[in-house]
Amino acid sequence: MGIGEKIKTARLQAGLTQEQVAEALKVSRQTVSNWENEKTYPDILRVIELSDLYTVSLDYLLKGNSPSCEYLNYLSDSTNTVKSKNRWTLALMMTVYMMIWATAVIVFWFFTNGSDAMGYSLVYLWVLLPVATISLSLWMGCSFAWNKYCWLFPLFLGTMYMLAEYATFSLANMIAFRRYNSPHWSMIFIGTFISLLGLLAGFLFQKLKRQHNI
């Protein structure tokens, strides 16, 4: 028995119409019909919702007496596709972030002079880079599950934030006064904090989106 037939059987046993199921899950009736006819498949979150709605076990819907190989292959392919897409998007966004970082440093040294360099560095450190950091972190929080490695991402952006200050304003100060200044390590905490805000906001948004089926 395929998952479509199981979904249909469970719905009939629960005494629900396709319209009622569609309304409960906030999808179209045609979508429910397509699931039951296996023209399309529900994702794993929808299967969990169907399990709760029909009061049947996930084991019954996903396995039953034998694994539903076709659907399990669909889930595997879908998961791999999403992961691959997320990795490519992350690589693209990281590239854009690094381009913003490098461009801002180049502009500081080659397209500003002493009178406006300080003002530029303040705009760069407190507006441009924080916006880029929180935007990238927000997307990261929306797209990737948290795991033991998630903390490396804010630490990386925090380090880049510290290096941005060191490669612009601090380095200019050292050249002007001909003395060495150690990096401002506190900048790492500022950049990390900004990144964590974006990461947490993205994670909470994705969680609320799933709960309310936005």
C-alpha positions in Angstrom: 0.0 0.0 0.0 1.5 3.4 -1.1 1.4 6.4 1.1 -1.3 8.0 -1.0 -3.7 5.1 -0.3 -2.7 5.2 3.4 -3.5 8.9 3.6 -6.9 8.4 2.0 -7.7 5.4 4.2 -6.8 7.3 7.3 -8.8 10.3 6.2 -11.9 8.2 5.6 -11.5 6.4 8.9 -11.3 9.8 10.6 -14.5 10.8 8.9 -13.0 13.9 7.2 -13.5 15.2 3.7 -10.7 16.5 1.5 -12.0 20.0 2.0 -11.8 19.7 5.7 -8.3 18.4 5.6 -7.3 21.1 3.2 -8.7 23.8 5.5 -7.0 22.3 8.5 -3.6 22.2 6.8 -4.1 25.4 4.9 -3.6 23.9 1.5 -5.9 23.5 -1.5 -8.3 20.5 -1.9 -6.5 19.7 -5.1 -3.3 19.3 -3.1 -4.9 16.8 -0.8 -6.3 15.0 -3.8 -2.9 14.9 -5.5 -1.4 13.4 -2.3 -4.0 10.7 -2.2 -3.5 9.9 -5.9 0.3 10.1 -5.5 0.5 12.7 -8.2 2.6 14.6 -5.7 3.9 13.8 -2.3 3.6 15.7 1.0 6.8 16.7 2.7 7.7 15.2 6.0 6.2 18.1 8.0 2.9 17.6 6.3 3.0 13.9 7.0 3.4 14.7 10.7 0.5 17.1 10.5 -1.6 14.4 8.8 -0.6 11.9 11.4 -1.9 14.2 14.2 -5.0 15.1 12.2 -6.0 11.5 11.5 -4.7 10.2 14.9 -2.6 7.5 13.3 1.1 6.7 13.9 3.9 8.0 11.7 5.1 4.4 11.5 1.8 3.5 9.7 2.0 6.3 7.2 5.7 6.0 6.4 6.1 2.2 6.8 3.2 0.0 7.7 4.1 -3.6 7.1 6.9 -2.7 4.7 8.8 0.5 3.9 7.2 2.7 1.3 10.4 2.8 -0.9 9.0 5.3 -3.5 8.1 7.9 -0.9 11.3 7.4 1.2 13.3 7.9 -2.0 11.3 11.0 -2.7 12.1 12.3 0.8 15.8 11.5 0.3 15.9 13.2 -3.0 14.0 16.3 -1.7 16.3 16.5 1.3 19.4 16.3 -0.8 18.1 18.9 -3.3 17.3 21.3 -0.4 20.7 20.8 1.2 22.5 21.3 -2.1 20.5 24.4 -2.9 21.2 25.8 0.6 24.9 25.1 0.3 25.1 26.9 -3.1 23.1 29.8 -1.7 25.3 30.0 1.3 28.4 30.0 -0.9 27.0 32.8 -3.0 26.0 34.9 0.1 29.4 34.3 1.7 31.0 35.5 -1.6 28.9 38.6 -1.6 29.8 39.3 2.0 33.5 38.9 1.4 33.2 41.2 -1.6 31.4 43.8 0.5 34.2 43.4 3.1 37.0 43.7 0.6 35.4 46.5 -1.4 34.9 48.6 1.7 38.5 48.2 2.8 39.7 49.1 -0.7 37.5 52.2 -0.8 38.8 53.3 2.6 42.4 53.2 1.5 42.2 54.3 -2.2 39.1 56.5 -2.4 39.0 58.5 0.8 41.3 61.0 2.3 42.2 62.1 5.8 39.2 64.4 6.2 36.5 61.8 5.5 38.3 58.5 6.3 37.2 58.5 9.9 33.6 59.2 9.0 33.7 56.5 6.3 35.1 54.0 8.8 32.3 54.7 11.2 29.7 54.3 8.5 31.4 51.1 7.4 31.8 49.6 10.9 28.5 50.6 12.3 26.1 50.5 9.4 27.3 48.7 6.2 29.1 45.7 7.8 26.5 45.1 10.6 23.7 45.1 8.0 25.6 42.6 5.8 26.4 40.5 8.9 22.8 40.4 10.3 21.4 39.7 6.8 23.6 36.8 6.2 23.0 35.4 9.7 19.2 35.9 9.3 19.2 33.8 6.2 21.5 31.2 7.8 19.1 30.9 10.8 16.1 30.4 8.4 17.8 27.8 6.2 20.0 25.6 8.4 19.2 23.6 11.5 21.2 24.5 14.6 23.9 22.0 15.5 27.1 21.9 17.4 28.9 23.7 14.5 26.5 26.6 14.3 28.5 28.6 16.7 31.5 28.7 14.3 29.5 30.9 11.9 29.0 33.9 14.3 32.6 33.5 15.5 33.8 33.7 11.9 31.7 36.9 11.2 32.9 38.3 14.6 36.5 37.8 13.6 35.9 39.4 10.2 34.3 42.3 12.0 37.4 42.8 14.2 39.6 42.5 11.1 37.6 45.1 9.3 38.3 47.7 12.0 41.9 46.6 12.2 42.4 46.9 8.4 41.0 50.3 8.2 40.8 52.8 11.1 43.4 51.0 13.4 45.9 50.5 10.6 45.5 54.2 9.5 46.1 55.2 13.1 49.2 53.1 13.3 50.6 54.6 10.1 49.8 58.1 11.2 51.4 57.8 14.6 54.1 55.2 13.6 53.3 52.8 16.4 51.9 49.3 16.6 48.4 48.8 18.1 47.1 45.4 18.9 43.7 44.4 17.5 40.6 45.4 19.5 39.5 41.9 20.5 36.3 43.3 21.9 35.2 43.8 18.2 35.0 40.1 17.9 32.3 40.0 20.6 30.4 42.9 18.9 30.4 41.2 15.5 29.6 37.8 17.1 26.7 39.3 19.0 25.3 41.0 15.8 25.5 37.7 14.0 23.8 35.7 16.8 20.9 38.2 16.8 20.4 37.5 13.1 20.9 33.8 13.5 18.4 33.6 16.4 15.8 35.8 14.6 16.0 33.6 11.5 15.7 30.4 13.6 12.6 31.8 15.5 11.0 33.0 12.2 11.4 29.6 10.6 10.0 28.0 13.8 6.9 30.3 13.8 6.5 29.8 10.1 6.2 26.0 10.5 3.9 26.3 13.5 1.5 28.6 11.8 1.9 27.2 8.3 2.7 30.6 6.8 
